[in-house]
Amino acid sequence: MILEVVRQLPPESTQQAVGYPSLFLLVALGALVPVVPTGALVSSAAVVAFHQADPFALLVVFGVASAAAFLGDICLYWLGQRGVRSKNGSKWLRAIRDRAAPEQLAQAQQKLDEHGAVVLVLSRLVPAGRIPVMLACLLGRMPLRRFARGDIPACLAWAATYQLIGILGGSLFPKPWQGVVAAVGLTLLISGSPAVWRRMRARFSH
């Protein structure tokens, strides 16, 4: 079903008119509610842009993805700050806590103490690394402005990395749908590898 949809892609003008706003909304939503595989979205958009005649298509995908990721991060951090300042916390802060394992939070706090906001760049590139570092920043009372300064290069590096995966998929396969399938599969494999590793480690440790 998915392959049929991807094979029947609309003309470039329609793809751009619908695709760019959709990419922005989905990436921003994925940053705010970390359940959407945003990396796969960026890689897929890059594959489609790679096969388009517009020479600026890839640049637009990069700009849209990085801006959306930054907006989502800032909104989530701002909501988390409100929870930190409140006596009873907030559902957003609880949601962030629930997605950060204690050992991950401890590692994030240690790295944040040692390297400061630079850790934000690495946290965006490591699967499942963003939320523990964000929580460490919240608990350390990092100001929103300082977090934003560190998050800008993090979002740019993240968008560039997943766009390169998409470009690789687009260059290896002659048809866009083939590149999309390859890019989505690779990004999902990358994003799911930490969870698999933790389960294997927990199994062998008992």
N, C-alpha and C positions, 0 to 999 in steps of 0.2 A: 504493500500500500504506500509506504513512504517513498520507495523507489519510483513508483509511478508518478507521484506528486512532483518529485524532484526532476524527473525526466521532462515533464511538461512545464518547464519554467516559462513565465511570461516574457514579453519583450523587455529590453534593457530599461527603457523609460519607466515602465510599470514596476519593474524590480526596484528601481531606485526610489520611486515615489512611495512605494509601500514598504520596501525593505529597510531603508535607513531609519524612519521613525519607529518601525517595529523593533529593529535591533537596539535602538536607544532605550526604548521602554523595557524590553526584556532584560537587557544587561543591568539597567538601573534597578529593576525589580529583583533580579538575581543577587545584586549586591546588598540590597535592603533585606531580602528574605532569602537566605543562603540555601535554597533548594533547587534553583534553576541552574543547569550546567552552562554557565555563561561562556566558559572557554570554548565549548563546542559551538555555540552560536557565533562567536567571533571567527573561529576557523571556517565554519560553513560560509559565512558572509564573505570571507577573504577568497575562498575558492570561486564563488560566483563572480566576485569583482575581478579576479585574475583572468577570467575568460571573457570579460567585457571589453569593448573597444575603447571605452572612456579611459584615458591615461591617468585620470585622477581618482578613479573608483577605489583603488586600494588605500589611497591617502584619506579619502572620506570615511571609509570603514574604520581606519585607525583612529581618526579624530572622534567619530561618533562613539566607538567602543570605549575609548579612554575617558571621554567626557562623561558618559553614562556611568561607568564604574566609579569615577570620582564623586559624582553626585550621590550615588547610592551609598558609598562609604561615609560621606559627610553627614547624610541624613541619619544613617544608622548610629554613627558616633554621637551626634547631637541628641538623639533619642536615648542613647545609653547614658549620656551625661545627666540627663534629667532624672534618670533612675538612680544614679550614684548620689545625686544631691538630695533625693527624696528619702524620707525615713523608711518608707515601705517599699522602696525600689520601684520598679515598673515591669510590665510584661516584656518590654524590649530588652531590658537588662537581664531578666531571667532567661529569655530566649538565647541571649549571647552566652550566658553562663552554662546553659544546658548543652551548648555545642562545643564547649571547651573542656576537654578532659583535665583533671587536676595536674597530671604530669606535664601536659602540654602547656598549661598556664604557668607552671613553675619554670619551665624552660624559657618561655616567652618573657617572663619577668626578669630572669637572669640576663638574657640577651639584650633586653631593653635597657637594663642598668649598665651593661658593658658598652653597648654601641649606640644607644639613643634611637632617634627616629629613623636611622638608616635601616633598622631591622624591618621597617614597614615594606621596603622594596622586596626583600627576600620573602617576607610573609605572603606577599601577593603571588609570588612565583611558585612557592611550595604548596602543593595540594593540601587543603584543610589547615593551612597555616595562618590565614588572615584573621579568623575569629579569636584564637588565643592571644595573638599580639594586640588586637584591638581591645580585648578585655583587660590585658595588662596595662595598656595605655589609659583605659578608663579608671582602673583601680589606682593607678599612679597619679591620677588627676592631671594628666597632660592636657593643656589648653587646646581648644578646638583649632586655633590658628596654627599652633605648632604641629598638630596632627595633620592638618591640611597640607602644610609645607612638605611633610614627609610622604604624604599619600600621593601627591602629584607625580613624582618620578615613579612611584610604585605602580600606579595605574598605567602610565605610559609604557613601562617595561612589560607589564602584564599583557596589554593590548598588542604590543609588538611581538611578544613570544607566541601568542596564539594565532596571530596573523601569519607569522612565518610558518607555523604548522599548516595553515590553510594554503599558503602559497606552495609549500612542498607538495601537498595533496593535489593541488591544481596543476602543477608542472609534471607530475608523474602520470596523470591520466588525461586522455584526450577529451573526455566528456565531463562537464561540470558535475553531474550527479555522482559519477564515480569518485571524483575528488572529494565531494561532500561526505560520502559514506566513509571514505578512508580517514578524512580529518576528524569526523565525529567519533569514529572508533578509536583513533589514537588519543584524542583528548579525554574520552571517557575512561580509557585504560590508565592514563596518567592520573586523573582525578580519583580513580578508585583504588589505586595501588596502596596508598597509606592505610586505608581501612583493612585491606587484605593482609598487609604486613602486620598490623596490630593483632589481628585475629590469629595469625600463624604464631606470632611470638607468645601470645597468651596461651595458646594450646600447648606449645612445647615447654613452656615454663612450669606447667602443672605436672 
